[in-house]
Amino acid sequence: MLTEKEKLEGLVNLGVELNHLKDLDILMERILREARRFVNADAGSIYLRDGEKLIFSYTQNDSLERKLPPGAKLIYSTFTLPIGHDSVAGFCAAAGEVLNIPDVYNLAGRAPYSFGRRFDEKTGYRSRSMLAVPLITVRNELIGVLQIINAQDDSLRIVPFTAMDEKIMLHFAATAAVALDRARLTRNIILRTIRMAGMRDPKETGAHVNRVAAYAVEIYDRWAVMKGVPRAEIEAKRDVLRMAAMVHDVGKVAISDSILKKPGKLTPEEYEIMKQHTVFGADLFRDKRSEFDDAAEDVSLNHHECWDGSGYPGILDDNGKRIRGRKGEEISLFGRIVAICDVYDALVSRRVYKEAWEESKALQIMREGSGKQFDPELIDAFFDSLDSIRQVRERYPELCD
């Protein structure tokens, strides 16, 4: 449990630490973990604003996670709440005020909001103390609500949040809102780039790239823990991996519509042209200015390479002619991960030219590709992460699915 001095010192350094993270989802995870650490809370959630509603975007719960098998993650469903007086988070957003509730099951008789017990009833959890804080930018724009649940004392007994906790979370929320606003802008820029590609390629949608990116983080997390990668390294790499995975097919903007939108099978000549999207995509990031540029070039170039060397574009000569395919660990780690994610999502998603496959059939194809198309260790990590991957599919549905 942090001392008051440690909390104040932590607030000073918080902005610098959060500004190292660029991806919105990774940032939400870090914000919630740090917020809970500052006030020694067992659980919490982040809601992001979308017009006149709040989207339940991220959650953590130590008590429930301790009941899971080693390496497993808490599975949750997203939902929306109206901004208004019906719920704790909705009221917090509408009023722009901090709510410090000692016990959400025993609200004051005149409280204008209520607490929904559905999550508790479904999981067997008991929410008690709750601190809801609006996330407001320097432009005085509400972007969400930070909700912290069940403060704990030194003996891990559930206690109310203190007045000092309120003050600390107000400062914390101001810093977090700035970081979230920046990450949201970065995400929107990437998605606009994807929409540009989507004008050329009907399957390159925001939902598809968000799924591929989120799958990639789940697989990398599982693989990295299995390999004993230090937690600090995992935290650093998953941020750039997620953003780079989103732009894996951006090179298709340079491919002709007659090929990209062809409803039937490509001719051998057309397929050779299509393969060039990997090189075109990598070229967009060769003038490197950041770790993201490095990772994006890597993923763009390598996500169609195969473990057995049968993929593309392979190793090229000075004239751009393929000498041979990269194989095994010659293929970058990020490229090997995104290859799995891209194929799986293509199989289980509906497209203008095909129906979605049954998951069992898709998983059979993925398993059969181990050691051929895919890195066997990463395929094992993929299957170990299936529950989380299915959750990602629910979170980012295609409008046409």
Buried (B, 14 or more C-beta within 10 A) or exposed (E): EBEEEEBEEBBEEBEEEBBEBBBBBBBBBBBBEBBBBBBBBBBBBBBBBEEEBBBBBBBBBBBBEEEEEEEBBBEBEEEEBEBBEBBBBBBBBBBEEBBBBBBBEEBEEEBEBBBBEEBBEEBEBEBBBBBBBBBBBEEEEBBBBBBBBBBBEEEEEBBBBBEEBBEBBEBBBBBBBBBBBBBBEBBEEBBEBBEEBBEBBEBBBBBBBBBBBBBBBBBBBBBBBEEEBEEEEBBBBBBBBBBBBBBBBBBBBBBEEEBBEBEEEEEEEBEEBBBBBBBBBBBBBEEEEEBBBBBBBBBBBBBBBBBBBEBBBBEEEEEEEEEEBBBEEBBBBBBBBBBBBBBBBBBBBEBEEEEBBEBEEBBEEBEEBBEEBBBEEBBBBBBBBEEBBEBBBEBBEBEEE
